[in-house]
Amino acid sequence: MAENKIELEIVTPRGRALTASVDEVTAPSVNGELGVLPGHLPLLAALQSGVVSYRVSGEQKKCAVGPGFAEIGPEKLLILTDEFCEREGLDPVPLRKELAEIDAQLDKLIADSTVEAPAAAQRRELAARENWIAAQLELYGDPPAPTLRTEEFGPTPPPPDESGDDESNGSK
């Protein structure tokens, strides 16, 4: 490996999507942008959908990744994700159409005041898909207007009346 470089590798279930020897990388972690330079301390981070930018010999390059994980070390950054794309493969017209359909479905679910667990799970899936499309459009150079919808990470919280001590669940 060349001095002052970091090996960037992005892997999806379909195989290795990108490998490059880079000067620096910026990735979309769930807690904000994550910058990685050679010599970085070891770190494991959760990633959200967004644009990964990296510099190779002074040239800035970008790609989009879906949610996943990054394993960072002093000489290597490994990104594991289900989604990956580069700008050359994008067509914004079908992406905008799908985004409008997802927005309509989300608005309908949010407007429904009787949100149950299946609807909440569907809302999380739609929000994750919306964020992936937004990342692709941002990579293309035509980002959608920001929304306040976020992907939720971690286990689904239990229903509020699961304790068994509450009289509202029918036990006395």
N, C-alpha and C positions, 0 to 999 in steps of 0.2 A: 504494500500500500504506500502511496506517495505521502510524504510528510505534509501535515496540515490539511488533510482531507478526511472526510468521513464517508463511509460506504452506506449509501441509501439503498434499501431494498423494500419494495412494496409487494406483498403477497396476498392473493385472493384465493378463494376455493378453486378457481380455475387454473392456478399456478402463479408463477412469478410474473408480475405485471411490469415492474420497473427495477432496474439496477443501475446505479451510477455512482461514480466517485465524485463527491461534491465538496464545495467549500463551506456551505452552510445550508440549513433547512429550517423552514417555518411550517408548523403543522397545527391544525385546529383541535386543541385539547378541549375537554368539557369544561375546564376552568379558564379558558382563554387561549390566546396564541402561545405556542411553545416554540422557542428558538433553540436550535441545536448547532453547536460548533464542535470542531474536533477537540477532544479532551473533556467532553461533557461527563459529569458524574453519572453513574448508572441510575436509571430511573425507569419505572414502568408507568405509563399514563394511558387513560381512557381518551379516545378521540371521538369527536362528533363529525358529522358531515361537513365538509368544507374544502377549501383549496389548500394544497400543499405547494409551497414555493421553495425552489432550491436554486443555488447559484453554482454553475460549473464554469470555471475559468472566466469569470466576469460576466457570463451570459445568464440572465434570469430565466428560469423555466418554471412551468406550473402544470399541475394535474389536479383532479378532484378525487377525493376519497369519501367513502361512506363511514359510518360509525365503526369503530374498531379499537385497536390497542397499538401502542408504540412501545417498543423496548429500545431504550437508549443506552449506549455505552460510549466509552471514550473514542472508539474507532468505527462504530456502526450504529445505524438507526434502522430498525426493522419495524415496518408498519404492517399489521395484519388487519385486513378489512374485507368485507363482502363486496364492496363496490369500488371501481376504479375507472377513470376515463381521462383521456387527453383531449385537448381542444379540437384537434383535427377530426375527431369522430362525432362531433356534436352537431345536431340540427335543432336550432332554438324553436322552430314552429311547433313541432309535436310536444316539446317540453312545455311550452307556454300553454298549449291546449290541455295537457294532463294536469298542469298546475291549477288551471281554472276549475277543472272538474274536482280536484282534491279540495280546493278552497270551498267550493259549494257544499261538498259532503261534510267538511269540518264545521262550516257555519251551521248546517242543519243539526249536527250532533251537539254542538255547543248551545244552540238555542233550545234544545230539548231539555227541560228541567228535570226529567226523570232519568238521569244518567245512572245506568247500572253497570256492573263489572264488564259485560261483553261490549257495551258501548264505549266504556273507558279504554278497553284494550284496542278497539277499532280506532278510537281517536288517537292513541299513541302511535299505532301503525301508520295512520294517515299523516300525522305530524312528522314522523320519521321520513316518509316518502316525500313530503313537501320540502323538508330540509335537504334531501338528496338532490331533488330537482333544482332547488335554489343554488346549491353548490355548483351544479353543472352550468347553470345560467351565469353565475358569477365568473366561472372559468372562461366561458364564452365571451364575456365582456358586456353582458346585458342582464345584470342582477335584478331580481324582482324587488318590490318594495319590502322593507323589513316587516316581520310580523312578531308577535309576542309568544307564539307557540313554540314550545321547546320539546325536545325528546326527553323522556324520563329514563334515568338510569337506575339500575338496582332492581331488587325484587318488588313486585307489586305489593302495596301495603294491604294488610288484612282489612276486612270490613270492620266498621267501627263497633258493631254489637257482638263481636266474637268472644268477649271476656266471659260471658255466662252469668255475670253478676248483675247485669242490667235487667230491670223488670220489663223493658220494652221488647225483649226477645222471647217473651212467653214463659220464662222460668220464674218460679216464685219460691 
